[in-house]
C-alpha cells in the first residue's frame, strides 16, 4: 500500500509472512529502523518512506 502526499515522497507499507493465519504484527521497521513503540507520528508518514511489518500468529 502506498500513501502519496502532494509534493512529498510516497509512504509505502509492506508486509512479510502475511496470511489469514498470521494476523499479528511481530515487528515493525520504519526506513530500516526497528520501531519500539506502537505508533508512528503523522510527520513521519508525511515525510515519506517505508514501513515494513513482520506478521505472525
N, CA, C and O of each residue as an XYZ file, in Angstrom:
228
protein
N       0.858     -1.159      0.000
C       0.000      0.000      0.000
C       0.905      1.224      0.000
O       1.922      1.253      0.693
N       0.538      2.215     -0.766
C       1.325      3.449     -0.838
C       0.421      4.649     -0.600
O      -0.658      4.765     -1.181
N       0.893      5.546      0.275
C       0.200      6.803      0.565
C       1.006      7.907     -0.098
O       2.214      8.014      0.112
N       0.331      8.735     -0.906
C       1.021      9.809     -1.604
C       0.494     11.158     -1.149
O      -0.713     11.400     -1.156
N       1.418     12.042     -0.749
C       1.072     13.416     -0.399
C       1.642     14.322     -1.480
O       2.782     14.127     -1.902
N       0.882     15.302     -1.933
C       1.379     16.195     -2.984
C       2.717     16.839     -2.591
O       2.845     17.416     -1.511
N       3.699     16.732     -3.477
C       4.993     17.357     -3.240
C       5.897     16.616     -2.277
O       6.981     17.107     -1.960
N       5.494     15.463     -1.805
C       6.282     14.686     -0.839
C       6.614     13.328     -1.427
O       6.023     12.911     -2.423
N       7.575     12.630     -0.797
C       7.889     11.268     -1.207
C       6.754     10.351     -0.759
O       6.108     10.626      0.252
N       6.499      9.269     -1.493
C       5.446      8.336     -1.081
C       5.824      7.577      0.191
O       7.003      7.356      0.468
N       4.811      7.184      0.956
C       4.975      6.357      2.151
C       4.406      4.989      1.817
O       3.213      4.859      1.543
N       5.267      3.957      1.838
C       4.878      2.615      1.424
C       4.840      1.680      2.624
O       5.756      1.665      3.446
N       3.769      0.902      2.712
C       3.618     -0.106      3.769
C       3.685     -1.479      3.117
O       2.913     -1.781      2.207
N       4.613     -2.311      3.586
C       4.756     -3.667      3.076
C       4.724     -4.643      4.247
O       5.030     -4.283      5.384
N       4.346     -5.888      3.946
C       4.318     -6.925      4.974
C       5.125     -8.124      4.522
O       5.292     -8.369      3.327
N       5.626     -8.872      5.501
C       6.224    -10.170      5.239
C       5.468    -11.193      6.064
O       5.016    -10.889      7.168
N       5.327    -12.390      5.544
C       4.608    -13.500      6.196
C       3.134    -13.200      6.420
O       2.529    -13.748      7.341
N       2.550    -12.346      5.601
C       1.133    -12.005      5.748
C       0.273    -13.145      5.223
O       0.481    -13.616      4.105
N      -0.702    -13.594      6.030
C      -1.631    -14.654      5.618
C      -2.866    -14.585      6.503
O      -2.933    -13.783      7.435
N      -3.827    -15.420      6.206
C      -5.040    -15.492      7.027
C      -4.678    -15.906      8.451
O      -5.306    -15.442      9.403
N      -3.683    -16.763      8.610
C      -3.257    -17.253      9.927
C      -2.405    -16.219     10.672
O      -2.527    -16.077     11.888
N      -1.561    -15.513      9.959
C      -0.629    -14.564     10.584
C      -1.253    -13.175     10.644
O      -1.070    -12.353      9.746
N      -1.999    -12.931     11.728
C      -2.755    -11.686     11.843
C      -2.134    -10.678     12.810
O      -2.659     -9.577     12.974
N      -1.024    -11.041     13.448
C      -0.408    -10.161     14.446
C       0.894     -9.578     13.916
O       1.650    -10.253     13.217
N       1.148     -8.320     14.256
C       2.408     -7.678     13.893
C       3.453     -8.084     14.933
O       3.303     -7.785     16.118
N       4.509     -8.765     14.488
C       5.579     -9.183     15.397
C       6.663     -8.125     15.501
O       7.275     -7.970     16.558
N       6.909     -7.396     14.423
C       7.868     -6.292     14.461
C       7.543     -5.316     13.345
O       6.860     -5.649     12.376
N       8.046     -4.113     13.506
C       7.837     -3.072     12.504
C       9.129     -2.288     12.343
O       9.787     -1.940     13.324
N       9.484     -2.013     11.095
C      10.663     -1.214     10.794
C      10.241     -0.025      9.946
O       9.550     -0.173      8.939
N      10.666      1.147     10.370
C      10.405      2.372      9.625
C      11.722      2.816      9.004
O      12.659      3.182      9.713
N      11.788      2.782      7.688
C      13.009      3.125      6.952
C      14.210      2.318      7.453
O      15.318      2.841      7.574
N      13.970      1.038      7.741
C      15.033      0.131      8.155
C      15.361      0.135      9.632
O      16.206     -0.643     10.075
N      14.708      1.000     10.413
C      14.975      1.100     11.849
C      13.827      0.447     12.618
O      12.662      0.788     12.414
N      14.162     -0.492     13.502
C      13.166     -1.204     14.298
C      12.404     -0.225     15.192
O      13.006      0.555     15.930
N      11.076     -0.277     15.116
C      10.238      0.578     15.966
C      10.030     -0.100     17.311
O       9.810     -1.310     17.381
N      10.100      0.684     18.372
C       9.906      0.143     19.715
C       8.528      0.467     20.276
O       8.088     -0.162     21.237
N       7.851      1.433     19.690
C       6.529      1.831     20.156
C       5.436      1.266     19.269
O       5.690      0.485     18.352
N       4.217      1.682     19.564
C       3.063      1.169     18.811
C       2.421      2.238     17.931
O       1.343      2.021     17.376
N       3.075      3.386     17.801
C       2.507      4.431     16.955
C       3.589      5.051     16.080
O       4.782      4.957     16.370
N       3.144      5.678     15.015
C       4.034      6.405     14.109
C       3.454      7.812     13.982
O       2.299      7.967     13.587
N       4.237      8.836     14.309
C       3.736     10.201     14.173
C       3.383     10.521     12.711
O       4.056     10.058     11.790
N       2.347     11.299     12.513
C       1.943     11.693     11.168
C       3.086     12.374     10.430
O       3.209     12.234      9.213
N       3.912     13.101     11.143
C       5.035     13.796     10.497
C       5.969     12.808      9.801
O       6.539     13.131      8.759
N       6.133     11.612     10.360
C       6.973     10.584      9.733
C       6.321     10.047      8.456
O       6.999      9.812      7.456
N       5.021      9.861      8.500
C       4.291      9.392      7.316
C       4.336     10.459      6.233
O       4.535     10.152      5.058
N       4.151     11.705      6.630
C       4.118     12.821      5.680
C       5.468     13.025      4.987
O       5.513     13.481      3.844
N       6.572     12.688      5.673
C       7.906     12.797      5.079
C       8.127     11.784      3.970
O       8.949     11.993      3.078
N       7.382     10.679      4.034
C       7.578      9.595      3.083
C       8.560      8.580      3.629
O       9.281      8.852      4.590
N       8.586      7.407      3.011
C       9.498      6.365      3.454
C       8.844      5.001      3.332
O       7.897      4.809      2.570
N       9.377      4.052      4.109
C       8.901      2.675      4.045
C       8.639      2.122      5.437
O       9.438      2.308      6.356
N       7.513      1.443      5.578
C       7.165      0.740      6.806
C       7.060     -0.742      6.450
O       6.265     -1.131      5.594
N       7.868     -1.558      7.113
C       7.853     -2.998      6.896
C       7.298     -3.673      8.140
O       7.848     -3.520      9.231
N       6.211     -4.421      7.980
C       5.566     -5.133      9.085
C       5.833     -6.628      8.950
O       5.514     -7.227      7.923
N       6.412     -7.227      9.979
C       6.658     -8.665     10.034
C       5.472     -9.286     10.757
O       5.259     -9.034     11.943
N       4.698    -10.103     10.039
C       3.478    -10.678     10.583
C       3.734    -12.091     11.120
O       4.657    -12.776     10.679
N       2.902    -12.514     12.078
C       2.984    -13.860     12.638
C       1.695    -14.235     13.334
O       0.767    -13.431     13.422
N       1.640    -15.479     13.836
C       0.406    -15.917     14.526
C       0.548    -15.842     16.024
O      -0.390    -16.171     16.750
